[in-house]
Amino acid sequence: MAFSLPSSQPQLSPPQPPPPQPLLPEPTITITTTITPTPTPLNQEAQEDKTEFMHKSTNNRRYIQLLAINYFCLFVGSVSSALLSKFYFNHKGGSRWVSTWVQSAGFPLLLLPIYLPYYLFKCTDRRPFSRFTPKLLSLSVIIGFLLGINNLLFSWGNSYLPVSTSSLLLSSQLAFTLILAVIIVKQKITFCNLNCVVLLTLSSVLLALGSKHDKAQGLTKAKYFIGFFSTIGAGLLFALYLPVMEKIYRQVYCYAMVMEMQMIMEIAATALATIGMAADGGFSEMKNESFKVFDLGPRAYWLTVSFNIVTWQLCFMGTAGMVFLTTSLTGGICMTALLSMNVLGGVLVYRDQFSGMKAVSTLLCVWAFSSYVYGMYMKMEEEKERVRENEKICGHHHHRHHHDHNDDNHHQGFLEMAEIVSQGG
């Protein structure tokens, strides 16, 4: 009989997987990444435009100093050049080409503000004429030729008219500057600038009505009207020049670049005047005029020409700087405000007649400029207040960002601790 013995080794059941352990919920971490795009030329230009805007802030001391220097150059250049030009014609200097040529022949003087900041003062990293595009070069040449025509018209007008009459007639360009600035650079019309333009235009009308007998001896009626309309034409052309330059200056990045463009323009204007002088025998006439025509002698003649060259450069440099640092309309108003000083200079130096109409015109000119300056002052105060409000808002946002950043750090630390606990369990 066979017995079956129980096996000495127990029966093993198949291994069972361990029961699932409760796990902590896996933390969810949200990472916010700020992606900075690679600077493209457009972004770079926009950033530079923003930097330039910051440099033009009315709170910037360097901006205020540069603005004051440019207005001083405009003041000295405008008054002195008008008086010296009249001095030249009063002492039998009669070449209008010479008078045109001296207005732009001093362009080498602009090398000083172009090269000294980089090579001597070391206050800028930009090399002179760097980033000066062919487009800016061509625009500078074209506008330079127009500037040469404007200089010729001004010379014709100044040779026939008393300096007080020609100076105040030029204020008529201000109304056209406002109109063209609205069209070209989208200038906003406010009560402040409109009031100023109306008052200055009214002063020109009163001057024209009161100056019909204000003529030099031996000046015919025909030549008087030639001078009158030449001055008006110069004013109109300059009215176009100002807003066009404001639009072009929006493409430049610094004051030195403005001086570089000004230099190119005056080279073109000098070339036009030189061609006219050569075709009309102006250079031989210039030599003959200094020895035989100018009644104060050759030394006084060449001193007059030299000082005229310097003062005209100051005038144009100040004009370009004012347009770049402010607006074309503000630059035109500042130039027009100097006309009252030209009137007083003409009366004091050359004994020009100062009739009641001229007195009223001068008072209107001063009134207009004073009201405009007050309006600009109020605008600057509003801008400063707006800047302070923006700084407060930016500071509040920075505080909130710092607080949120700390909360994110605490949350991140908690998640890391939870992860360690879960791994340890």
Residue pairs with C-beta under 8 A, 6 or more apart in sequence:
21 425
23 422
24 418
24 421
24 422
24 425
27 415
27 418
27 419
29 412
29 415
37 43
39 47
48 253
49 250
49 253
52 253
52 254
54 60
55 62
55 63
56 63
56 325
57 63
57 387
58 64
58 380
58 383
58 384
59 384
59 387
63 325
66 255
66 321
66 325
67 321
67 322
67 325
67 326
69 321
70 317
70 318
70 321
70 322
70 325
71 318
71 322
71 334
72 318
73 314
73 315
73 317
73 318
73 321
74 314
74 315
74 318
74 319
74 321
74 322
74 334
74 335
74 338
75 318
75 338
75 341
76 311
76 314
77 311
77 312
77 313
77 314
77 315
77 316
77 317
77 318
78 315
78 318
78 335
78 338
78 341
78 342
79 338
79 341
79 342
79 345
80 307
80 311
80 314
81 103
81 308
81 311
81 312
81 314
81 315
82 158
82 163
82 166
82 167
82 342
82 345
82 346
83 163
83 342
83 345
83 346
83 349
83 350
84 304
84 307
84 308
84 311
85 99
85 155
85 158
85 163
85 308
86 158
86 162
86 163
86 346
86 350
87 304
88 98
88 99
88 304
88 305
88 308
89 99
89 158
89 159
90 350
91 294
91 295
91 296
91 300
91 304
92 293
92 294
92 295
93 99
93 289
93 293
93 294
93 301
93 304
94 159
94 289
94 293
95 282
95 285
95 286
95 289
96 152
96 155
96 156
96 159
97 152
97 155
97 273
97 276
97 277
97 280
97 282
97 285
98 277
98 282
98 285
98 286
98 289
98 305
99 155
99 158
99 159
100 148
100 151
100 152
100 154
100 155
100 273
100 276
101 270
101 273
101 274
101 277
101 282
102 305
102 308
102 309
102 312
103 151
103 154
103 155
103 269
103 273
103 308
103 312
103 316
104 147
104 148
104 151
104 266
104 267
104 269
104 270
104 273
104 312
104 316
105 270
105 273
105 309
106 266
106 309
106 310
106 312
106 313
107 263
107 266
107 267
107 270
107 313
109 310
109 313
110 259
110 262
110 263
110 266
110 313
110 317
111 263
113 255
113 256
113 259
113 317
114 128
114 129
114 256
114 259
114 260
114 263
115 128
117 123
117 124
117 256
118 124
118 126
118 127
118 128
118 256
124 254
124 256
126 253
126 254
126 256
128 256
128 260
129 260
131 253
131 257
132 257
132 260
136 248
136 251
136 252
136 261
137 264
139 248
140 261
140 264
140 265
140 268
141 264
141 265
141 268
142 268
143 241
143 244
143 245
143 248
143 265
143 268
144 264
144 265
144 266
144 267
144 268
144 269
144 272
145 268
145 269
145 272
146 237
146 240
146 241
147 241
147 265
147 266
147 268
147 269
148 268
148 269
148 270
148 271
148 272
148 273
149 237
149 272
150 234
150 237
150 238
150 241
151 269
151 273
152 273
152 276
153 230
153 231
153 233
153 234
153 237
154 230
154 231
154 234
156 226
156 227
156 230
157 166
157 169
157 227
157 228
157 230
157 231
157 232
157 234
158 166
158 227
158 231
159 227
160 216
160 219
160 223
160 224
160 226
160 227
160 228
160 230
161 169
161 224
161 227
161 228
161 231
162 211
162 214
162 215
162 216
162 346
162 350
162 352
162 353
163 342
163 345
163 346
163 350
163 352
164 342
164 343
164 346
164 347
164 352
164 354
164 358
165 207
165 211
165 214
165 352
166 227
166 231
167 339
167 342
167 343
167 346
168 203
168 204
168 207
168 339
168 342
168 343
168 358
168 361
168 365
169 204
169 207
169 208
169 228
169 231
169 232
169 235
170 231
170 234
170 235
170 238
170 336
170 339
171 200
171 201
171 203
171 204
171 235
171 336
171 339
171 365
172 201
172 204
172 232
172 235
172 236
173 234
173 235
173 236
173 238
173 239
173 332
174 196
174 197
174 200
174 201
174 239
174 332
174 333
174 336
175 197
175 200
175 201
176 235
176 236
176 239
176 240
177 239
177 242
177 243
177 328
177 329
177 332
178 187
178 189
178 193
178 194
178 197
178 329
180 239
180 240
180 242
180 243
181 187
181 242
181 243
181 246
181 327
181 328
181 329
182 189
183 243
184 243
184 244
184 246
184 247
185 243
185 246
185 247
185 327
185 328
187 193
187 243
187 327
187 328
187 329
190 375
191 375
192 371
192 372
192 375
192 376
192 379
193 329
193 333
193 372
193 375
195 368
195 371
195 372
196 333
196 368
196 369
196 371
196 372
196 375
197 368
199 364
199 365
199 367
199 368
199 371
200 333
200 336
200 364
200 365
200 368
202 364
203 360
203 361
203 362
203 364
203 365
203 368
204 361
206 357
206 360
206 361
206 364
207 357
207 358
207 361
208 228
209 357
210 355
210 356
210 357
210 358
210 361
211 355
211 357
211 358
214 352
214 353
214 355
215 224
239 332
242 323
242 328
242 329
242 331
242 332
243 328
243 329
245 320
245 323
245 328
246 323
246 324
246 327
246 328
248 261
249 258
249 323
249 324
252 258
252 261
252 324
255 321
255 324
255 325
258 320
258 321
258 324
259 317
259 320
261 320
262 316
262 317
262 320
266 316
276 282
277 283
277 286
289 301
290 298
290 301
290 302
291 298
294 300
294 301
294 304
319 331
319 335
322 330
322 331
322 334
322 335
323 331
330 376
333 368
333 369
333 372
334 369
336 365
336 368
336 369
337 365
337 366
337 368
337 369
339 365
340 362
340 365
340 366
343 352
343 354
343 358
343 361
343 362
344 362
346 352
347 353
347 354
